[in-house]
Amino acid sequence: MNCLLQRKSKAAITWLTAAVILLILAGAGLWAWRGGAWRFAQSGQVPLPKLEQEARYSERYDVIVAGTDPEGVAAALSAARHGLDVLLVDGKGRDRLGGLITLGWLNSLDLNFAPASARPSGEREFLNKGIFQEWYDQLGGTSIDVVEAAAALHRMVADEPRIHVHMGVQSMKPMMNGRDVVGMIIVDEESVERSIGASAVIDATQDGDIAALAGVPYTVGREDLGNPEARMAVTLVFKMSGVTDTIWKSFGEREDTGIDKKSAWGFLDARLYESTDPDRVALRGLNIGRQNDDSILINAMHLFGIDPLDPKSVEEGMKLGKEEAPRIAAYLKKQFKEMEKLEYAGTAPELYIRESRHIRGEYRLTMADVMENRDFWDAIAYGSYDVDIQRLSREDTGAIMMSPLQYGVPFRSLVPLDVNRLLVVGRAASFDSLPHGSARVVPLGMATGEAAGAAAKLAISNGMSFRELSRSKEAIEELRAMLTKAGMDLTYYATEKPEYRKHPAYKALLAAVSMNMTIGGYDNNRWDLDGPVSPKSFRNMMKRLKTMHPAYFKGSYINAAPIIEDKDTLSLDEAAHGLCLMAGVETAPRKAVSLLLKRGWVSSPVVQSMKNKQKMTNGDTFMLIRDMMEFYAGTVYE
């Protein structure tokens, strides 16, 4: 007994001594308590824990997760925590988990906050929570240190013995039995081809690579808007070093720039930078994330004409970006006195790619879903980030289409058409290209990954396919209960109706936004429904009709919408005449309205609702176009 007391006393003294040392170090600012553990504080980056990888492969796993971006890690963690053996595999030559965040250096996360009604205390709450929240709480700040982010993912995976990691795979493709994905065929680190069976495969490659190889139908870029060659610019994030607290504070003293402890946004004159190849490279205002090693990561470079699905094009993008980055850094040092003491410190190892494939699933998320703040019976995640469409080309300006309160992501959007035993998570899931501007963000992607991991457990346990699961309300209720028990928040809060939904032209607005004819901006007011439509705006609308629905609108939008000098309004007769010409019908302007009514392409209530037929509003015009789409082209956006 005395020996036991003596050992306890020594242990107590040892722990007390350690605690005192940690408190002294904390007081000196060298260590800090964060995420349930003592870590190095802001003065330096945490060491990156070694990622333990399996020496061997098993012949079979319950689940194979392809892709090690945060979405894939979330899927693997979720599946393992539900008792499944998981192979987490990557074929991009990476040395760490985290992909876009840790190697693409996208360290300023686009966050999904719950509506104000969900936070009566005033504190901002995340939607979904779950594994994303668990990871984020270890990092803190609106921008995160990319090494610390990788370290947290490594720890989380290391804590799950059912996850087996292989990062050095040379190639991977689905193993098929008819339309069923029954595993993966990989060429391993030693160039040995292996056929590995699995009851389920989760494609978290972010480009839908496995889905495409399996035969899943998909669109690329803006194909659903009639322009498959167009896609959002890619970015090469670059680093500048030598940031002190004084320099950081000076960023926030600029009138055009805001800061918090970890993020800065502004320096709007950066857009004036003239690149060596303006058609391929441009600069926007700066998004800046502070790192723990006194450096900053700058997300601002736009690279145009890069095809994410073509390795040679991606290589070209890296070359363009690496050549331009030091020139941009020199420009920033010269242009902004706040940056004159900083030094260029290199570029990210990978490009930040925003858009490539969009698979076709059991349900395709639409722009109307996002504008309606629509909930779904099978929602397994929720989004609220702005519909942020980055520039497509040098001439394009990019746009914030609108800002939703909260919309659901159906489980059906993860279930691809035509192929079984496969789920697709992250930005390649079944989203139209416009709502993808919101749904592509990492926190939402991690929520879809977490849902996929749990769905694999449910499907395997019940002997059902993912397609059967997606059609069973009883099974979906069980899936949502599993996710809630695991720590996700699947509460729908957005019960209030935004002002734009109360407007008489709202249904027509849905059609106009879905066809990319108008934008609402951050405040959902820029579509100006009661403001006059200009001939120039009308011409752009006719151009969009022709691009999206060429089988029905074959006329010349230039002839259909002539722009007259010193005329900034449009009459009903002129608009109706333009629509007739677009539909290939020749008529006089004064007869156009009667012709549209006679053919049933435009309804009488719409015409009668127009208060000033000599000065059409944007809302009036959208209503005409919506009628033409429904009664002539047979397409309804709702």
Secondary structure as the mmCIF struct_conf table of DSSP 4:
data_model
#
loop_
_struct_conf.conf_type_id
_struct_conf.id
_struct_conf.beg_label_comp_id
_struct_conf.beg_label_asym_id
_struct_conf.beg_label_seq_id
_struct_conf.end_label_comp_id
_struct_conf.end_label_asym_id
_struct_conf.end_label_seq_id
HELX_RH_AL_P HELX_RH_AL_P1 ASN A 2 GLY A 27
TURN_TY1_P TURN_TY1_P1 ALA A 28 GLY A 29
BEND BEND1 LEU A 30 LEU A 30
STRN STRN1 TRP A 31 ARG A 34
TURN_TY1_P TURN_TY1_P2 GLY A 35 GLY A 36
STRN STRN2 ALA A 37 PHE A 40
TURN_TY1_P TURN_TY1_P3 GLN A 42 SER A 43
BEND BEND2 GLY A 44 GLY A 44
HELX_LH_PP_P HELX_LH_PP_P1 GLN A 45 PRO A 47
BEND BEND3 ALA A 55 ARG A 56
BEND BEND4 GLU A 59 GLU A 59
STRN STRN3 ARG A 60 ALA A 66
BEND BEND5 ASP A 69 ASP A 69
HELX_RH_AL_P HELX_RH_AL_P2 PRO A 70 ARG A 81
TURN_TY1_P TURN_TY1_P4 HIS A 82 GLY A 83
STRN STRN4 VAL A 86 VAL A 89
BEND BEND6 LYS A 92 LYS A 92
BEND BEND7 ASP A 95 LEU A 97
TURN_TY1_P TURN_TY1_P5 GLY A 99 LEU A 103
BEND BEND8 GLY A 104 GLY A 104
STRN STRN5 SER A 108 SER A 108
STRN STRN6 PHE A 113 PHE A 113
HELX_LH_PP_P HELX_LH_PP_P2 ALA A 114 PRO A 115
HELX_RH_3T_P HELX_RH_3T_P1 ALA A 116 ALA A 118
TURN_TY1_P TURN_TY1_P6 PRO A 120 SER A 121
BEND BEND9 GLY A 122 GLY A 122
STRN STRN7 PHE A 126 PHE A 126
BEND BEND10 LEU A 127 LEU A 127
STRN STRN8 ASN A 128 LYS A 129
HELX_RH_AL_P HELX_RH_AL_P3 GLY A 130 TYR A 136
TURN_TY1_P TURN_TY1_P7 ASP A 137 LEU A 139
BEND BEND11 GLY A 141 THR A 142
STRN STRN9 SER A 143 SER A 143
HELX_RH_AL_P HELX_RH_AL_P4 VAL A 146 ALA A 158
TURN_TY1_P TURN_TY1_P8 ASP A 159 ASP A 159
TURN_TY1_P TURN_TY1_P9 PRO A 161 ARG A 162
STRN STRN10 ILE A 163 HIS A 166
BEND BEND12 GLN A 170 GLN A 170
STRN STRN11 SER A 171 ASN A 177
TURN_TY1_P TURN_TY1_P10 GLY A 178 ARG A 179
STRN STRN12 ASP A 180 VAL A 187
TURN_TY1_P TURN_TY1_P11 GLU A 189 GLU A 190
BEND BEND13 SER A 191 SER A 191
STRN STRN13 GLU A 193 ASP A 203
BEND BEND14 THR A 205 ASP A 207
HELX_RH_AL_P HELX_RH_AL_P5 ASP A 209 ALA A 214
TURN_TY1_P TURN_TY1_P12 GLY A 215 GLY A 215
STRN STRN14 TYR A 218 VAL A 220
TURN_TY1_P TURN_TY1_P13 GLY A 221 GLY A 221
STRN STRN15 ARG A 222 ARG A 222
HELX_RH_3T_P HELX_RH_3T_P2 GLU A 223 LEU A 225
TURN_TY1_P TURN_TY1_P14 GLY A 226 GLY A 226
STRN STRN16 ASN A 227 ASN A 227
TURN_TY1_P TURN_TY1_P15 PRO A 228 GLU A 229
HELX_LH_PP_P HELX_LH_PP_P3 MET A 232 ALA A 233
STRN STRN17 VAL A 234 THR A 235
STRN STRN18 PHE A 238 SER A 241
HELX_RH_AL_P HELX_RH_AL_P6 ASP A 245 GLY A 252
TURN_TY1_P TURN_TY1_P16 GLU A 253 GLU A 253
BEND BEND15 ARG A 254 ARG A 254
TURN_TY1_P TURN_TY1_P17 GLU A 255 ASP A 256
STRN STRN19 GLY A 258 ILE A 259
BEND BEND16 LYS A 261 LYS A 262
STRN STRN20 SER A 263 GLY A 266
HELX_RH_3T_P HELX_RH_3T_P3 LEU A 268 LEU A 272
BEND BEND17 THR A 276 ASP A 277
TURN_TY1_P TURN_TY1_P18 PRO A 278 ARG A 280
STRN STRN21 VAL A 281 ARG A 290
TURN_TY1_P TURN_TY1_P19 ASN A 292 ASP A 293
BEND BEND18 ASP A 294 ASP A 294
STRN STRN22 SER A 295 LEU A 303
BEND BEND19 GLY A 305 GLY A 305
TURN_TY1_P TURN_TY1_P20 PRO A 308 LEU A 309
HELX_RH_AL_P HELX_RH_AL_P7 PRO A 311 GLN A 335
HELX_RH_3T_P HELX_RH_3T_P4 LYS A 337 MET A 339
TURN_TY1_P TURN_TY1_P21 GLU A 340 LYS A 341
STRN STRN23 GLU A 343 THR A 347
BEND BEND20 PRO A 349 GLU A 350
STRN STRN24 TYR A 352 TYR A 352
STRN STRN25 ARG A 357 ILE A 359
STRN STRN26 GLY A 361 GLY A 361
BEND BEND21 GLU A 362 TYR A 363
STRN STRN27 LEU A 365 LEU A 365
HELX_RH_AL_P HELX_RH_AL_P8 MET A 367 MET A 371
TURN_TY1_P TURN_TY1_P22 GLU A 372 ASN A 373
TURN_TY1_P TURN_TY1_P23 TRP A 377 ASP A 378
STRN STRN28 ALA A 379 GLY A 383
BEND BEND22 TYR A 385 TYR A 385
STRN STRN29 ASP A 388 ILE A 389
BEND BEND23 LEU A 392 GLU A 395
STRN STRN30 ALA A 399 ILE A 400
BEND BEND24 LEU A 405 LEU A 405
STRN STRN31 TYR A 407 PRO A 410
HELX_RH_3T_P HELX_RH_3T_P5 PHE A 411 LEU A 414
BEND BEND25 VAL A 415 VAL A 415
STRN STRN32 PRO A 416 PRO A 416
BEND BEND26 LEU A 417 ASP A 418
STRN STRN33 ASN A 420 ASN A 420
BEND BEND27 ARG A 421 ARG A 421
STRN STRN34 LEU A 422 VAL A 424
HELX_RH_3T_P HELX_RH_3T_P6 GLY A 426 ALA A 428
BEND BEND28 ALA A 429 SER A 430
STRN STRN35 PHE A 431 PHE A 431
TURN_TY1_P TURN_TY1_P24 SER A 433 PRO A 435
HELX_RH_AL_P HELX_RH_AL_P9 HIS A 436 ALA A 439
TURN_TY1_P TURN_TY1_P25 ARG A 440 ARG A 440
BEND BEND29 VAL A 441 VAL A 441
HELX_RH_AL_P HELX_RH_AL_P10 VAL A 442 ASN A 462
TURN_TY1_P TURN_TY1_P26 GLY A 463 GLY A 463
HELX_RH_AL_P HELX_RH_AL_P11 PHE A 466 SER A 470
TURN_TY1_P TURN_TY1_P27 ARG A 471 ARG A 471
HELX_RH_AL_P HELX_RH_AL_P12 LYS A 473 LYS A 485
TURN_TY1_P TURN_TY1_P28 ALA A 486 GLY A 487
STRN STRN36 MET A 488 ASP A 489
BEND BEND30 GLU A 496 GLU A 496
HELX_LH_PP_P HELX_LH_PP_P4 LYS A 497 PRO A 498
HELX_RH_3T_P HELX_RH_3T_P7 GLU A 499 LYS A 502
BEND BEND31 HIS A 503 HIS A 503
TURN_TY1_P TURN_TY1_P29 PRO A 504 ALA A 505
HELX_RH_AL_P HELX_RH_AL_P13 TYR A 506 SER A 514
TURN_TY1_P TURN_TY1_P30 MET A 515 ASN A 516
TURN_TY1_P TURN_TY1_P31 GLY A 521 ASN A 524
TURN_TY1_P TURN_TY1_P32 ARG A 526 TRP A 527
TURN_TY1_P TURN_TY1_P33 LEU A 529 ASP A 530
BEND BEND32 GLY A 531 GLY A 531
STRN STRN37 PRO A 532 PRO A 532
HELX_LH_PP_P HELX_LH_PP_P5 VAL A 533 SER A 534
HELX_RH_AL_P HELX_RH_AL_P14 PRO A 535 MET A 548
TURN_TY1_P TURN_TY1_P34 PRO A 550 TYR A 552
BEND BEND33 GLY A 555 GLY A 555
HELX_RH_AL_P HELX_RH_AL_P15 TYR A 557 ALA A 560
BEND BEND34 ALA A 561 ALA A 561
HELX_LH_PP_P HELX_LH_PP_P6 PRO A 562 ILE A 564
TURN_TY1_P TURN_TY1_P35 GLU A 565 ASP A 566
HELX_RH_AL_P HELX_RH_AL_P16 LEU A 572 MET A 582
TURN_TY1_P TURN_TY1_P36 ALA A 583 GLY A 584
HELX_RH_AL_P HELX_RH_AL_P17 PRO A 589 ARG A 599
TURN_TY1_P TURN_TY1_P37 GLY A 600 GLY A 600
BEND BEND35 TRP A 601 VAL A 602
HELX_RH_AL_P HELX_RH_AL_P18 SER A 604 GLN A 608
TURN_TY1_P TURN_TY1_P38 SER A 609 SER A 609
BEND BEND36 LYS A 611 LYS A 611
TURN_TY1_P TURN_TY1_P39 LYS A 613 GLN A 614
BEND BEND37 LYS A 615 LYS A 615
STRN STRN38 THR A 617 THR A 617
HELX_RH_AL_P HELX_RH_AL_P19 ASN A 618 PHE A 631
TURN_TY1_P TURN_TY1_P40 TYR A 632 TYR A 632
BEND BEND38 ALA A 633 ALA A 633
#
